[in-house]
Amino acid sequence: MLAIPKQRLGEGTTVVQQKGHYSSMAMFETILLPVDGSPESERAVPFAMDVARKYQSKILLVSVIDIPTVVPGELSDEQQQQFTEAKTKVEARAQGFIDSARQSFEAESIPVEGRIEEGKAAFIICDVADEVEAGLIVMGTRGLGLIEGEKSVSDQVINLAPCPVLIVP
């Protein structure tokens, strides 16, 4: 979809021409902010907050956990219990990241929601952005992954995202 700004109408509203029709849309109505507890992720919070204030956006916090799939019967009862306990701890940690960031936005009266998703971070971030029709993804950057030559999550999101991406160093 090609959207060409034609004129500004009030704070955060742009009239765009789409296939010959004019429509009003809120710029950055929803901002997706991935959170993982890293210093880079935490540095992205004030940037998302500034954009949300300017455009009266709501924030969607997403924490992605990558847990291997276990085929039923593949693990012994003891292993299954250990796996379940480990998964519960990872989910609680992810919820902690969301709760921490949520407090910052709520303190500024910025509408905020949070959710935990499972899968490969870059793909999940982009899928959620597409699903909720996010106008912007704001995220921290990290260097290369642990394997030399591997792309960072932020690099992958830049290439896959259905919307603009703001990377905060």
mmCIF file of the C-alpha atoms, coordinates in Angstrom:
data_MODEL
# 
_entry.id   MODEL 
# 
loop_
_atom_site.group_PDB 
_atom_site.id 
_atom_site.type_symbol 
_atom_site.label_atom_id 
_atom_site.label_alt_id 
_atom_site.label_comp_id 
_atom_site.label_asym_id 
_atom_site.label_entity_id 
_atom_site.label_seq_id 
_atom_site.pdbx_PDB_ins_code 
_atom_site.Cartn_x 
_atom_site.Cartn_y 
_atom_site.Cartn_z 
_atom_site.occupancy 
_atom_site.B_iso_or_equiv 
_atom_site.pdbx_formal_charge 
_atom_site.auth_seq_id 
_atom_site.auth_comp_id 
_atom_site.auth_asym_id 
_atom_site.auth_atom_id 
_atom_site.pdbx_PDB_model_num 
ATOM 1   C CA . MET A 1 1   ? 0.000  0.000   0.000  1.00 0.00 ? 1   MET A CA 1 
ATOM 2   C CA . LEU A 1 2   ? 1.454  3.343   -1.002 1.00 0.00 ? 2   LEU A CA 1 
ATOM 3   C CA . ALA A 1 3   ? 0.520  6.141   1.388  1.00 0.00 ? 3   ALA A CA 1 
ATOM 4   C CA . ILE A 1 4   ? 1.539  9.645   0.393  1.00 0.00 ? 4   ILE A CA 1 
ATOM 5   C CA . PRO A 1 5   ? 1.064  12.329  3.087  1.00 0.00 ? 5   PRO A CA 1 
ATOM 6   C CA . LYS A 1 6   ? -1.046 15.204  1.695  1.00 0.00 ? 6   LYS A CA 1 
ATOM 7   C CA . GLN A 1 7   ? -1.583 17.465  4.713  1.00 0.00 ? 7   GLN A CA 1 
ATOM 8   C CA . ARG A 1 8   ? -1.426 17.467  8.518  1.00 0.00 ? 8   ARG A CA 1 
ATOM 9   C CA . LEU A 1 9   ? -4.640 17.674  10.511 1.00 0.00 ? 9   LEU A CA 1 
ATOM 10  C CA . GLY A 1 10  ? -4.018 18.165  14.206 1.00 0.00 ? 10  GLY A CA 1 
ATOM 11  C CA . GLU A 1 11  ? -1.468 16.346  16.307 1.00 0.00 ? 11  GLU A CA 1 
ATOM 12  C CA . GLY A 1 12  ? -0.697 12.877  14.986 1.00 0.00 ? 12  GLY A CA 1 
ATOM 13  C CA . THR A 1 13  ? -3.241 12.767  12.147 1.00 0.00 ? 13  THR A CA 1 
ATOM 14  C CA . THR A 1 14  ? -2.276 12.697  8.494  1.00 0.00 ? 14  THR A CA 1 
ATOM 15  C CA . VAL A 1 15  ? -4.512 12.655  5.438  1.00 0.00 ? 15  VAL A CA 1 
ATOM 16  C CA . VAL A 1 16  ? -3.118 10.231  2.887  1.00 0.00 ? 16  VAL A CA 1 
ATOM 17  C CA . GLN A 1 17  ? -4.019 9.335   -0.647 1.00 0.00 ? 17  GLN A CA 1 
ATOM 18  C CA . GLN A 1 18  ? -4.491 5.627   -1.177 1.00 0.00 ? 18  GLN A CA 1 
ATOM 19  C CA . LYS A 1 19  ? -5.371 4.444   -4.667 1.00 0.00 ? 19  LYS A CA 1 
ATOM 20  C CA . GLY A 1 20  ? -7.020 7.763   -5.465 1.00 0.00 ? 20  GLY A CA 1 
ATOM 21  C CA . HIS A 1 21  ? -8.964 8.050   -2.185 1.00 0.00 ? 21  HIS A CA 1 
ATOM 22  C CA . TYR A 1 22  ? -8.232 10.292  0.785  1.00 0.00 ? 22  TYR A CA 1 
ATOM 23  C CA . SER A 1 23  ? -8.499 8.860   4.263  1.00 0.00 ? 23  SER A CA 1 
ATOM 24  C CA . SER A 1 24  ? -7.530 10.028  7.727  1.00 0.00 ? 24  SER A CA 1 
ATOM 25  C CA . MET A 1 25  ? -5.279 7.820   9.799  1.00 0.00 ? 25  MET A CA 1 
ATOM 26  C CA . ALA A 1 26  ? -3.534 8.211   13.106 1.00 0.00 ? 26  ALA A CA 1 
ATOM 27  C CA . MET A 1 27  ? 0.185  8.073   12.606 1.00 0.00 ? 27  MET A CA 1 
ATOM 28  C CA . PHE A 1 28  ? 1.737  5.401   14.814 1.00 0.00 ? 28  PHE A CA 1 
ATOM 29  C CA . GLU A 1 29  ? -1.596 4.531   16.455 1.00 0.00 ? 29  GLU A CA 1 
ATOM 30  C CA . THR A 1 30  ? 0.032  1.407   17.886 1.00 0.00 ? 30  THR A CA 1 
ATOM 31  C CA . ILE A 1 31  ? 3.727  1.195   18.713 1.00 0.00 ? 31  ILE A CA 1 
ATOM 32  C CA . LEU A 1 32  ? 5.173  -2.254  19.242 1.00 0.00 ? 32  LEU A CA 1 
ATOM 33  C CA . LEU A 1 33  ? 8.009  -2.363  21.771 1.00 0.00 ? 33  LEU A CA 1 
ATOM 34  C CA . PRO A 1 34  ? 9.817  -5.700  22.172 1.00 0.00 ? 34  PRO A CA 1 
ATOM 35  C CA . VAL A 1 35  ? 11.229 -6.108  25.687 1.00 0.00 ? 35  VAL A CA 1 
ATOM 36  C CA . ASP A 1 36  ? 13.791 -8.643  26.844 1.00 0.00 ? 36  ASP A CA 1 
ATOM 37  C CA . GLY A 1 37  ? 15.401 -7.044  29.887 1.00 0.00 ? 37  GLY A CA 1 
ATOM 38  C CA . SER A 1 38  ? 18.601 -6.118  28.059 1.00 0.00 ? 38  SER A CA 1 
ATOM 39  C CA . PRO A 1 39  ? 20.118 -2.646  28.500 1.00 0.00 ? 39  PRO A CA 1 
ATOM 40  C CA . GLU A 1 40  ? 19.398 -2.041  24.794 1.00 0.00 ? 40  GLU A CA 1 
ATOM 41  C CA . SER A 1 41  ? 15.743 -2.879  25.273 1.00 0.00 ? 41  SER A CA 1 
ATOM 42  C CA . GLU A 1 42  ? 15.521 -0.638  28.318 1.00 0.00 ? 42  GLU A CA 1 
ATOM 43  C CA . ARG A 1 43  ? 17.070 2.268   26.390 1.00 0.00 ? 43  ARG A CA 1 
ATOM 44  C CA . ALA A 1 44  ? 14.284 1.976   23.795 1.00 0.00 ? 44  ALA A CA 1 
ATOM 45  C CA . VAL A 1 45  ? 11.558 2.671   26.380 1.00 0.00 ? 45  VAL A CA 1 
ATOM 46  C CA . PRO A 1 46  ? 12.002 6.479   26.577 1.00 0.00 ? 46  PRO A CA 1 
ATOM 47  C CA . PHE A 1 47  ? 12.069 6.731   22.774 1.00 0.00 ? 47  PHE A CA 1 
ATOM 48  C CA . ALA A 1 48  ? 8.817  4.781   22.491 1.00 0.00 ? 48  ALA A CA 1 
ATOM 49  C CA . MET A 1 49  ? 7.389  6.953   25.249 1.00 0.00 ? 49  MET A CA 1 
ATOM 50  C CA . ASP A 1 50  ? 8.297  10.168  23.407 1.00 0.00 ? 50  ASP A CA 1 
ATOM 51  C CA . VAL A 1 51  ? 6.724  8.973   20.154 1.00 0.00 ? 51  VAL A CA 1 
ATOM 52  C CA . ALA A 1 52  ? 3.630  7.721   22.008 1.00 0.00 ? 52  ALA A CA 1 
ATOM 53  C CA . ARG A 1 53  ? 3.175  11.092  23.697 1.00 0.00 ? 53  ARG A CA 1 
ATOM 54  C CA . LYS A 1 54  ? 3.609  13.013  20.444 1.00 0.00 ? 54  LYS A CA 1 
ATOM 55  C CA . TYR A 1 55  ? 1.211  10.867  18.418 1.00 0.00 ? 55  TYR A CA 1 
ATOM 56  C CA . GLN A 1 56  ? -1.118 9.804   21.246 1.00 0.00 ? 56  GLN A CA 1 
ATOM 57  C CA . SER A 1 57  ? -0.239 6.193   20.532 1.00 0.00 ? 57  SER A CA 1 
ATOM 58  C CA . LYS A 1 58  ? -0.846 3.084   22.539 1.00 0.00 ? 58  LYS A CA 1 
ATOM 59  C CA . ILE A 1 59  ? 2.077  0.796   23.331 1.00 0.00 ? 59  ILE A CA 1 
ATOM 60  C CA . LEU A 1 60  ? 2.114  -2.957  22.863 1.00 0.00 ? 60  LEU A CA 1 
ATOM 61  C CA . LEU A 1 61  ? 4.918  -4.584  24.842 1.00 0.00 ? 61  LEU A CA 1 
ATOM 62  C CA . VAL A 1 62  ? 5.981  -7.968  23.509 1.00 0.00 ? 62  VAL A CA 1 
ATOM 63  C CA . SER A 1 63  ? 8.387  -10.380 25.133 1.00 0.00 ? 63  SER A CA 1 
ATOM 64  C CA . VAL A 1 64  ? 9.342  -13.335 22.960 1.00 0.00 ? 64  VAL A CA 1 
ATOM 65  C CA . ILE A 1 65  ? 10.530 -16.603 24.423 1.00 0.00 ? 65  ILE A CA 1 
ATOM 66  C CA . ASP A 1 66  ? 12.141 -19.264 22.277 1.00 0.00 ? 66  ASP A CA 1 
ATOM 67  C CA . ILE A 1 67  ? 11.367 -22.621 23.842 1.00 0.00 ? 67  ILE A CA 1 
ATOM 68  C CA . PRO A 1 68  ? 12.103 -25.843 21.991 1.00 0.00 ? 68  PRO A CA 1 
ATOM 69  C CA . THR A 1 69  ? 9.147  -27.970 20.989 1.00 0.00 ? 69  THR A CA 1 
ATOM 70  C CA . VAL A 1 70  ? 8.861  -31.202 22.909 1.00 0.00 ? 70  VAL A CA 1 
ATOM 71  C CA . VAL A 1 71  ? 7.082  -34.155 21.368 1.00 0.00 ? 71  VAL A CA 1 
ATOM 72  C CA . PRO A 1 72  ? 4.803  -35.923 23.878 1.00 0.00 ? 72  PRO A CA 1 
ATOM 73  C CA . GLY A 1 73  ? 6.489  -39.067 25.143 1.00 0.00 ? 73  GLY A CA 1 
ATOM 74  C CA . GLU A 1 74  ? 9.948  -37.835 24.094 1.00 0.00 ? 74  GLU A CA 1 
ATOM 75  C CA . LEU A 1 75  ? 10.916 -36.993 27.673 1.00 0.00 ? 75  LEU A CA 1 
ATOM 76  C CA . SER A 1 76  ? 10.797 -39.080 30.812 1.00 0.00 ? 76  SER A CA 1 
ATOM 77  C CA . ASP A 1 77  ? 8.389  -37.915 33.516 1.00 0.00 ? 77  ASP A CA 1 
ATOM 78  C CA . GLU A 1 78  ? 11.278 -36.330 35.419 1.00 0.00 ? 78  GLU A CA 1 
ATOM 79  C CA . GLN A 1 79  ? 12.570 -34.557 32.293 1.00 0.00 ? 79  GLN A CA 1 
ATOM 80  C CA . GLN A 1 80  ? 9.054  -33.353 31.463 1.00 0.00 ? 80  GLN A CA 1 
ATOM 81  C CA . GLN A 1 81  ? 8.712  -31.922 34.966 1.00 0.00 ? 81  GLN A CA 1 
ATOM 82  C CA . GLN A 1 82  ? 12.096 -30.163 34.657 1.00 0.00 ? 82  GLN A CA 1 
ATOM 83  C CA . PHE A 1 83  ? 11.114 -28.816 31.236 1.00 0.00 ? 83  PHE A CA 1 
ATOM 84  C CA . THR A 1 84  ? 7.787  -27.514 32.574 1.00 0.00 ? 84  THR A CA 1 
ATOM 85  C CA . GLU A 1 85  ? 9.511  -25.851 35.540 1.00 0.00 ? 85  GLU A CA 1 
ATOM 86  C CA . ALA A 1 86  ? 12.107 -24.230 33.268 1.00 0.00 ? 86  ALA A CA 1 
ATOM 87  C CA . LYS A 1 87  ? 9.393  -22.976 30.901 1.00 0.00 ? 87  LYS A CA 1 
ATOM 88  C CA . THR A 1 88  ? 7.440  -21.518 33.826 1.00 0.00 ? 88  THR A CA 1 
ATOM 89  C CA . LYS A 1 89  ? 10.568 -19.657 34.988 1.00 0.00 ? 89  LYS A CA 1 
ATOM 90  C CA . VAL A 1 90  ? 11.221 -18.262 31.507 1.00 0.00 ? 90  VAL A CA 1 
ATOM 91  C CA . GLU A 1 91  ? 7.598  -17.123 31.199 1.00 0.00 ? 91  GLU A CA 1 
ATOM 92  C CA . ALA A 1 92  ? 7.750  -15.463 34.636 1.00 0.00 ? 92  ALA A CA 1 
ATOM 93  C CA . ARG A 1 93  ? 10.955 -13.674 33.647 1.00 0.00 ? 93  ARG A CA 1 
ATOM 94  C CA . ALA A 1 94  ? 9.333  -12.455 30.406 1.00 0.00 ? 94  ALA A CA 1 
ATOM 95  C CA . GLN A 1 95  ? 6.296  -11.255 32.361 1.00 0.00 ? 95  GLN A CA 1 
ATOM 96  C CA . GLY A 1 96  ? 8.672  -9.378  34.673 1.00 0.00 ? 96  GLY A CA 1 
ATOM 97  C CA . PHE A 1 97  ? 10.160 -7.531  31.669 1.00 0.00 ? 97  PHE A CA 1 
ATOM 98  C CA . ILE A 1 98  ? 6.670  -6.564  30.527 1.00 0.00 ? 98  ILE A CA 1 
ATOM 99  C CA . ASP A 1 99  ? 5.560  -5.492  34.013 1.00 0.00 ? 99  ASP A CA 1 
ATOM 100 C CA . SER A 1 100 ? 8.649  -3.331  34.482 1.00 0.00 ? 100 SER A CA 1 
ATOM 101 C CA . ALA A 1 101 ? 8.175  -1.500  31.179 1.00 0.00 ? 101 ALA A CA 1 
ATOM 102 C CA . ARG A 1 102 ? 4.404  -1.264  31.728 1.00 0.00 ? 102 ARG A CA 1 
ATOM 103 C CA . GLN A 1 103 ? 4.965  0.692   34.967 1.00 0.00 ? 103 GLN A CA 1 
ATOM 104 C CA . SER A 1 104 ? 6.971  3.331   33.073 1.00 0.00 ? 104 SER A CA 1 
ATOM 105 C CA . PHE A 1 105 ? 4.167  3.895   30.556 1.00 0.00 ? 105 PHE A CA 1 
ATOM 106 C CA . GLU A 1 106 ? 1.383  3.792   33.132 1.00 0.00 ? 106 GLU A CA 1 
ATOM 107 C CA . ALA A 1 107 ? 3.236  6.397   35.218 1.00 0.00 ? 107 ALA A CA 1 
ATOM 108 C CA . GLU A 1 108 ? 2.994  8.700   32.176 1.00 0.00 ? 108 GLU A CA 1 
ATOM 109 C CA . SER A 1 109 ? -0.668 7.771   31.496 1.00 0.00 ? 109 SER A CA 1 
ATOM 110 C CA . ILE A 1 110 ? 0.243  6.196   28.158 1.00 0.00 ? 110 ILE A CA 1 
ATOM 111 C CA . PRO A 1 111 ? -2.071 3.308   27.181 1.00 0.00 ? 111 PRO A CA 1 
ATOM 112 C CA . VAL A 1 112 ? -0.112 0.074   27.328 1.00 0.00 ? 112 VAL A CA 1 
ATOM 113 C CA . GLU A 1 113 ? -0.748 -3.636  26.892 1.00 0.00 ? 113 GLU A CA 1 
ATOM 114 C CA . GLY A 1 114 ? 1.632  -6.547  27.095 1.00 0.00 ? 114 GLY A CA 1 
ATOM 115 C CA . ARG A 1 115 ? 1.885  -10.077 25.838 1.00 0.00 ? 115 ARG A CA 1 
ATOM 116 C CA . ILE A 1 116 ? 4.268  -13.005 25.811 1.00 0.00 ? 116 ILE A CA 1 
ATOM 117 C CA . GLU A 1 117 ? 4.774  -14.902 22.570 1.00 0.00 ? 117 GLU A CA 1 
ATOM 118 C CA . GLU A 1 118 ? 6.715  -18.059 21.768 1.00 0.00 ? 118 GLU A CA 1 
ATOM 119 C CA . GLY A 1 119 ? 8.995  -18.525 18.777 1.00 0.00 ? 119 GLY A CA 1 
ATOM 120 C CA . LYS A 1 120 ? 11.896 -16.939 16.953 1.00 0.00 ? 120 LYS A CA 1 
ATOM 121 C CA . ALA A 1 121 ? 12.046 -13.319 18.087 1.00 0.00 ? 121 ALA A CA 1 
ATOM 122 C CA . ALA A 1 122 ? 12.371 -11.504 14.743 1.00 0.00 ? 122 ALA A CA 1 
ATOM 123 C CA . PHE A 1 123 ? 9.581  -13.487 13.092 1.00 0.00 ? 123 PHE A CA 1 
ATOM 124 C CA . ILE A 1 124 ? 7.244  -13.169 16.075 1.00 0.00 ? 124 ILE A CA 1 
ATOM 125 C CA . ILE A 1 125 ? 7.879  -9.418  16.405 1.00 0.00 ? 125 ILE A CA 1 
ATOM 126 C CA . CYS A 1 126 ? 7.022  -8.892  12.744 1.00 0.00 ? 126 CYS A CA 1 
ATOM 127 C CA . ASP A 1 127 ? 4.010  -11.223 12.864 1.00 0.00 ? 127 ASP A CA 1 
ATOM 128 C CA . VAL A 1 128 ? 2.591  -9.401  15.887 1.00 0.00 ? 128 VAL A CA 1 
ATOM 129 C CA . ALA A 1 129 ? 3.274  -6.008  14.259 1.00 0.00 ? 129 ALA A CA 1 
ATOM 130 C CA . ASP A 1 130 ? 1.338  -7.181  11.215 1.00 0.00 ? 130 ASP A CA 1 
ATOM 131 C CA . GLU A 1 131 ? -1.480 -8.698  13.301 1.00 0.00 ? 131 GLU A CA 1 
ATOM 132 C CA . VAL A 1 132 ? -2.093 -5.523  15.338 1.00 0.00 ? 132 VAL A CA 1 
ATOM 133 C CA . GLU A 1 133 ? -1.341 -3.221  12.394 1.00 0.00 ? 133 GLU A CA 1 
ATOM 134 C CA . ALA A 1 134 ? 1.429  -1.477  14.325 1.00 0.00 ? 134 ALA A CA 1 
ATOM 135 C CA . GLY A 1 135 ? 2.488  1.825   12.851 1.00 0.00 ? 135 GLY A CA 1 
ATOM 136 C CA . LEU A 1 136 ? 5.988  1.589   14.311 1.00 0.00 ? 136 LEU A CA 1 
ATOM 137 C CA . ILE A 1 137 ? 8.324  -0.868  15.996 1.00 0.00 ? 137 ILE A CA 1 
ATOM 138 C CA . VAL A 1 138 ? 10.758 0.668   18.492 1.00 0.00 ? 138 VAL A CA 1 
ATOM 139 C CA . MET A 1 139 ? 13.522 -1.622  19.686 1.00 0.00 ? 139 MET A CA 1 
ATOM 140 C CA . GLY A 1 140 ? 17.036 -1.686  20.981 1.00 0.00 ? 140 GLY A CA 1 
ATOM 141 C CA . THR A 1 141 ? 19.908 -2.977  18.940 1.00 0.00 ? 141 THR A CA 1 
ATOM 142 C CA . ARG A 1 142 ? 22.457 -5.578  19.828 1.00 0.00 ? 142 ARG A CA 1 
ATOM 143 C CA . GLY A 1 143 ? 25.619 -6.632  18.149 1.00 0.00 ? 143 GLY A CA 1 
ATOM 144 C CA . LEU A 1 144 ? 25.903 -9.858  16.241 1.00 0.00 ? 144 LEU A CA 1 
ATOM 145 C CA . GLY A 1 145 ? 24.608 -13.039 17.801 1.00 0.00 ? 145 GLY A CA 1 
ATOM 146 C CA . LEU A 1 146 ? 26.828 -15.597 19.452 1.00 0.00 ? 146 LEU A CA 1 
ATOM 147 C CA . ILE A 1 147 ? 27.655 -17.201 16.115 1.00 0.00 ? 147 ILE A CA 1 
ATOM 148 C CA . GLU A 1 148 ? 29.958 -15.113 13.961 1.00 0.00 ? 148 GLU A CA 1 
ATOM 149 C CA . GLY A 1 149 ? 28.132 -13.757 10.936 1.00 0.00 ? 149 GLY A CA 1 
ATOM 150 C CA . GLU A 1 150 ? 24.678 -14.310 12.438 1.00 0.00 ? 150 GLU A CA 1 
ATOM 151 C CA . LYS A 1 151 ? 22.294 -11.380 12.051 1.00 0.00 ? 151 LYS A CA 1 
ATOM 152 C CA . SER A 1 152 ? 20.950 -9.702  15.173 1.00 0.00 ? 152 SER A CA 1 
ATOM 153 C CA . VAL A 1 153 ? 17.225 -9.742  15.877 1.00 0.00 ? 153 VAL A CA 1 
ATOM 154 C CA . SER A 1 154 ? 17.031 -6.020  15.068 1.00 0.00 ? 154 SER A CA 1 
ATOM 155 C CA . ASP A 1 155 ? 18.708 -6.606  11.676 1.00 0.00 ? 155 ASP A CA 1 
ATOM 156 C CA . GLN A 1 156 ? 16.184 -9.310  10.886 1.00 0.00 ? 156 GLN A CA 1 
ATOM 157 C CA . VAL A 1 157 ? 13.241 -7.160  12.012 1.00 0.00 ? 157 VAL A CA 1 
ATOM 158 C CA . ILE A 1 158 ? 14.400 -4.302  9.777  1.00 0.00 ? 158 ILE A CA 1 
ATOM 159 C CA . ASN A 1 159 ? 14.276 -6.657  6.794  1.00 0.00 ? 159 ASN A CA 1 
ATOM 160 C CA . LEU A 1 160 ? 10.961 -8.338  7.676  1.00 0.00 ? 160 LEU A CA 1 
ATOM 161 C CA . ALA A 1 161 ? 8.871  -5.629  9.347  1.00 0.00 ? 161 ALA A CA 1 
ATOM 162 C CA . PRO A 1 162 ? 5.507  -4.586  7.892  1.00 0.00 ? 162 PRO A CA 1 
ATOM 163 C CA . CYS A 1 163 ? 6.006  -1.040  9.244  1.00 0.00 ? 163 CYS A CA 1 
ATOM 164 C CA . PRO A 1 164 ? 8.784  1.449   10.019 1.00 0.00 ? 164 PRO A CA 1 
ATOM 165 C CA . VAL A 1 165 ? 11.345 0.387   12.618 1.00 0.00 ? 165 VAL A CA 1 
ATOM 166 C CA . LEU A 1 166 ? 13.174 2.719   15.008 1.00 0.00 ? 166 LEU A CA 1 
ATOM 167 C CA . ILE A 1 167 ? 16.383 1.149   16.292 1.00 0.00 ? 167 ILE A CA 1 
ATOM 168 C CA . VAL A 1 168 ? 17.762 2.662   19.487 1.00 0.00 ? 168 VAL A CA 1 
ATOM 169 C CA . PRO A 1 169 ? 21.520 2.182   20.037 1.00 0.00 ? 169 PRO A CA 1 
# 
